[in-house]
Amino acid sequence: MVHYPPNPICRDIPDPSETNRNSGLDCKAFHEKMIGTADMARRMIKDDIKMEIEETDTGKNHGHRFVLSEIVASVKDTLSVIRLIHKTFYEENKTELICALPLARTIIESVFTVAILLRKPKEYFPKYEKVAYAKDYYRFIYQHEETKNILRCKVINDEQYKLRRQQLLGKTDASPEDVFTEQELIDIESAARNGVGIDYRFPTPMGVLKLLDNSTTHLDILSILKRIYVEYQWLCGYTHGDGNSVSMRAALELDHPDMNKAALKEKEIVEPVIAISFLASLIILTDVSSYLNNSEELVVCLSKDWDFFEKNSLLGIFIWDNWARKALRLLSL
């Protein structure tokens, strides 16, 4: 027996389709605004990030601004893919629309990543980089072990092995900020050869919530992260293929006399994707603006973006009133 989700109740964003623009959020217009704001934020990160973000125990690391800039670029690209899915599959109630929900989840993950990087830069920028290097090396060792006895692979594998070790030990210009010790590399190699995991992890969204304490410094953003985490949990189901994901796909594929398929599509798929992905992007860019030396130009753009969006979203109204307005230093609004 197929479970059909109930008909949707109150709507957060009225019909967001391009065919009915006057009744709600104009997705195309807002997408274009967000892309422009994201490009501005990337430029300002590269040119005007506060010194505290680049401070390390041994001086300054300009790679921190590169990491932030690329996270913003990734968010921008993900928004574009979500937009493309919406444009391509909206009209015919295609199940491919569901594929946009996990993408919205990835943008929420970036909200948490940026939050911890900005607030604890000396600790978590090096960790962000080192975790990536460790996972890449772990994967390489698996490949190396699989092909080490294949003669045509031996020379290049051995060369790659030496080069990667030198890089991770800090002996090349492309070495990580927090270099590995010989023992750390031995441990990673041993884990790969024995088929066990490695203990290199960047904090998950729940981990970030635990790391940011209830001090005045973190209190405002912490309340917003807790709220957006609720949306993250819901979207995780679509990433892992839970019961709600399966039933939603079935509901779009099959007809049922008691179900309003068009309304279901809007409330349970299109609106959450658009509302959550745009909102998460706004949170990231607003958070970044607080760590720029001269953010006036970006603040003006973001305030217009929030005004354009929050009037159409209940969650947007909550986040604007309880955090974004203060983060943009627009307390009189």
Stockholm file with secondary structure:
# STOCKHOLM 1.0

chainA/1-333         MVHYPPNPICRDIPDPSETNRNSGLDCKAFHEKMIGTADMARRMIKDDIKMEIEETDTGKNHGHRFVLSEIVASVKDTLSVIRLIHKTFYEENKTELICALPLARTIIESVFTVAILLRKPKEYFPKYEKVAYAKDYYRFIYQHEETKNILRCKVINDEQYKLRRQQLLGKTDASPEDVFTEQELIDIESAARNGVGIDYRFPTPMGVLKLLDNSTTHLDILSILKRIYVEYQWLCGYTHGDGNSVSMRAALELDHPDMNKAALKEKEIVEPVIAISFLASLIILTDVSSYLNNSEELVVCLSKDWDFFEKNSLLGIFIWDNWARKALRLLSL
#=GR chainA/1-333 SS CCCCCCCCCSCSSCCCSGGGGGGSCCHHHHHHHHHHHHHHHHHHHHHHBCHHHHEETTEECTHHHHHHHHHHHHHHHHHHHHHHHHHHHTTTTCGGGGGHHHHHHHHHHHHHHHHHHHHSHHHHHHHHHHHHHHHHHHHHHHHHHHHTTCHHHHHHHHHHHHHHHHHHTTCSTTCCSSCCCHHHHHHHHHHHHTTCCCCCCCCCHHHHHHHSCSSHHHHHHHHHHHHHHHHHHHHHHHHHTCHHHHHHHHHHHSCCTTCCHHHHHIIIIIHHHHHHHHHHHHHHHHHHHTTBSSCHHHHHHHHHHHHHHHTTCHHHHHHIIIIIHHHTTCTTC
#=GC SS_cons         CCCCCCCCCSCSSCCCSGGGGGGSCCHHHHHHHHHHHHHHHHHHHHHHBCHHHHEETTEECTHHHHHHHHHHHHHHHHHHHHHHHHHHHTTTTCGGGGGHHHHHHHHHHHHHHHHHHHHSHHHHHHHHHHHHHHHHHHHHHHHHHHHTTCHHHHHHHHHHHHHHHHHHTTCSTTCCSSCCCHHHHHHHHHHHHTTCCCCCCCCCHHHHHHHSCSSHHHHHHHHHHHHHHHHHHHHHHHHHTCHHHHHHHHHHHSCCTTCCHHHHHIIIIIHHHHHHHHHHHHHHHHHHHTTBSSCHHHHHHHHHHHHHHHTTCHHHHHHIIIIIHHHTTCTTC
//
